[in-house]
Amino acid sequence: MTAVRALALVLLLALTACGISPTDVQDRGNAPTIKIPPPSKTIFLIRNGKLALEAADVENETVASLLSALFAASSEPLDGGRDTALRGFTYLGIKDSLNPVQRDEVQLPRTSTLTVYIRGDGTLTKLGLAQIVCTAQQDAAYEMVKVIRDNANRPSKSEGQHTCGELK
């Protein structure tokens, strides 16, 4: 009976072994990650009364650079049927609402509210708001855009918190 047991054990080992010898851990590169694409080098101007993407001459692909280009275009004569609803307004800066990353917090792509500070005395129309919000939201990290009008001799006024989709 021992020969039968030995034969059974050999057969069992032959059936369970796959014929591949084990190897050490092998490094195959970084784990797959998701990257939020940077904003494009375009701004939103107005053509035929509607928002239209236009190429912009920007220093870099940051939202601050795009908004600077948007407001710079508002102080220049535009040709080719292009216009802007931001004449008389000045871009002051932006503030991101993300809280600093905590020591043990996993850093993942996150969304936030971007606050855009402007100055001007005229009426900021829905198309003007759309130009600001849609230009800023080309950066997918910003879920909402809040526009604050900084008045020289009066308290600041919020123009609301918006998304591009609601203003189009």
Secondary structure by P-SEA (a helix, b strand, c coil): caaaaaaaaaaaaaaacccbbbbccccccccbbbbccccccbbbbbcccbbbbbbbbcccccaaaaaaaaaaaaacccccccccccccccccccccccccccccccccbbbbbbbbbbbbcccccaaaaaaaaaaaaccccccbbbbbbbbccccccccccccccccc
